[in-house]
Amino acid sequence: MAPRTFWKGYLKLSLVTCPVAMSPATTEGGRLRFHTLNRATGNRLVQQYVDAETGKPVAEEDEAKGYPRGEDDHVLLEDEEIEAVALESTRTIDIERFVPQGSIGWIWYDRPHFLVPNDKVGEEAFSVIREAMAETGMAGIARLVLYRRERAVLLRPRGRGIVLWTLRYGDEVRPEAEYFARLEKAPVDKELLKLVEKLIDTRKADWSPGFVVDPVQDRLVEIIEAKRKGRKTQKRKAAAPQKPDNVVSIMDALRRSIAAEKGG
């Protein structure tokens, strides 16, 4: 069953407009969630905002957003003022430009969403935009208010739909040169390179969602089920970090690794 739509609006390209619906492409619904309890009473604990100076709880209607301009001095902004800044992009995905699909590095990608036409009338316009991007290898760039902020978004065709990615802001991505520039460009031994390529080949496989299972959560489910049935659970000690072998030669280490892979 498809998840409930969390956003509805319009996809626009110049004078072509069609109604669309959007849902998050990922979910945290399968993640275990715990409540924080009072161990003495078993009652749940609640969180609330407290005035930093008086220590008294603050009612929700008295909460406000403030931008600091000095110590203990803030400019107060109302929710309506923040939302009014980007009214046009609140319900319309207006594609401003197109870029080659592979030109935006993965580090800029934030959250994926599935975009689909929201009625039969708009399906043709949606399909034409999607197929044109697929045929030309281009992706659309637009702006959209999501999660209470206006964001740049990337639209990429996928199957019969479009995946809309929110993109990270420019000040969120650190320049890689600050970290990699100091690394020296050392020459690579060609024979070592061939051995590593051989090792890669022994572990080559097609991608599968099974690669990203969560064994910690599976174990927690086992513990919860055991406690529910009144059984005792065995406490496991965390494995000590494995120390590397005292191998002086990288060549020797690679040959032993390849032999072990083949033996396995």
N, C-alpha and C positions, 0 to 999 in steps of 0.2 A: 504494500500500500504506500503510495507516494506521500511524503510529509506535507503538512499543511503549509500553504503559501504564507510567507512572512512579509512580502512586499509586492505591491501592484502599482503599475504606472505605464509609461509609454516609452517605446524605443523609437528614436527619431534620427533620420538621415536626410538632411536638407528638407525637402517638402514631403518626404515619405514618413508616415507615422503609423505605428501599430501598437495596440495594447499588449502588454507582456506581464508575466508573473515570475517571481523569483523566489527560490528557496536555497538555503545553505547546502553546499555540496558535501559538507562533512558534518558529523554529529558526535556529541560526547554522551549520547544517551546510554551507551553500554558501559560507561565508566562507573565504578562503585563510588557511592557518595556516603559520607558518614555525618551524623549529627554530633555536635559537642554537647555532652551531658554533665550534669552535676552528679559525680560519683556517689555522693551520700544519699541523694533523693531519687536519682534516675530521671529527673526532669531535664528537658532540653533547656539550653542557655540561649538567650537572645542578645543580639548586638544592637547598640544604639549610639548615636552621636552624643558626645558630651562636650560642653563648653570647656575649652582648655584652661580658662582662668577661674571660673566659678565652680567647675566640676558638676554642674547641673545638666540633666538631659535636655536636649533641644528638640522641640516638636518639628515634624516634617515640614510644615508650612513655613517655619522660620529658617529653614536651611536655604542658603544662597551661594552662588558661585562668585568668587572674588579673585581678581588678578593682582598679585602683589606689586606695589610700586615703591615700597619702602618697608622698614621694620614696623610690624603691627599697623600697616596702612595698606588698604586694598581698594580697588575699584570694583564695585558690585555690579554684576550683570544678571539680568533676569533670563529665564529659559526662553521666553518669547523673543528677546533681543538676539540671542544666539541663533535661534532657528530662523529668524527673519533674514539673516545675512545671505542665505543661499536658497531662497524660495524656489527659484527656477529649476534647480537641480534636485529638488526634493522628490518629484514624481516623474521626471523626464530624463531618460538616458539619451542625451543629444551627442551623437558621434561627431567629434570635432575634427579628427584627423585619423589617418591610417599609417601603421608602421609595419615593417616585415615581422612576421610572427616570431622569428628567432632572435630579434634584435634586442629584446628586453631580457636581461639576465635574471635567473631564478631568484636572486637575492631581493629583487624588488617585489616579488609576488607575496601577497599577504593572505587573504581569505578567498576561497573559491565558492561560487554560487551557480546554480543551474538556472538558466533563463529560457522561458518557453512562451509561445504566443498564448494570449489569454482568451481569445475567441476565434471562431472559424473565419470571420471576415478578415482578421489581421494575419492569418497564417501565410497568405501568399507574399505579403510584404516582408514578413519575418524570414520566410524561406529564401527569398531573393537576396536579401542582405547577407544571410548566412552563407549561401552558396557562392556569392560573389567574393566573400572573404576567403572561402576555401579554395576557389579557383585561382585567385591571385596570390595566395600565401600571405595575406595581410591580416592584421588585427586592428580592431577599432579602439580608439582612445576617447574617453568621455569623462564627465565629472558627475558625481552623484552623492547625495546626502545619505549616508548609512552610518548606523551606530553613533548618531548625534554629531557627526562631523562630515564636512564635504571632502570627498576623496577623488583622486584620479582613479579610474577603473579601466581595465583592459578587457575587451571582448574577443574571444577566440571561438571559431566554429568547432563543434564536436558532435559527430553523429547527426541526429536530427535537431539538435538544439545548439545553444551557445553557452559557453562557460564564461561568466563574468568574474574577473579577479579584482579585488581591491588591491591597490598598489601602495607600498610604503611611501611615506613622505620623504622628501629629499634629506631632511636632517636626521632621519632614522637610520640611514644606511651609511656606515663609516667607510671612508675611502680606503681601499685595500692597499694602496701604495704605502700608507703609514705602517703597515704590518709586514708587507712582503718586500719592500724596497731594500731593506737591509740584508736580505738573504742573498748570499753569493751564488752566482751561476756556475756551479761546479760541473766539470765534465763527467759524463756518465759512462761507465765501463760497458761496452757493447755486449760482452759476454754475460755480465750480470743482468743487463737489460733483457736479453733473450730468456734467461732463467726465470725472471719475474713474469715475463709474458707467458711462459709455459705454466707457471703457477696459477696465473689468472685463468688460463685456458682450462685447467683442471677444475676450477670452481665456477665455470660459466654456466648460467641457467637462465631460463626465461623468467621474467618478473611474475611474482604471484603475491596476492594479498596475504598469503600465509607467512610471508617473511616478516610481517610487522605485528605478530601476535604479542600479547602482554602476559608473560608467564607469572609476573608478580600478582596481577589481578586474578589469574586463575587459581593461584595458591590461596589468596585471600578468600575467594569464593568457597574453596574447600574448608578453610578454617571456620567461616561463618556457618556453613552447612553442618559441620561437626558440632559446633557449639549449640546450634538450634536443636540438634538431636541429643544433646547432653553428653557427647563424647569428649574426652580429653584430647587436646591437640599437642603434638610434639613440637617443641621449639627447635628450630634449625639455627645453627651457628653460621654467621656470615663467612663465606669462604675467604681465606686470606689471599691477598693479591699474589698472583703467580710471578715469581722472580724469573727473569730471563736467563736462559742457559749461558754459561760462560763460554760462548763461542767467539773466537777471535776473528775467524774468517767469515765474511758475508757469503762468499761463494760456497763454503761448506754448509752454512745454515740454509741456503736456498736449495742445495742439492738434497739435503736431508728432508727439507719440507716437501719437495716434489716427490721423493721416495715414499714419504709418509702418506701423501695424498693418493698416490697410485695404489699403495697397500690398502688404504681404507676403501 
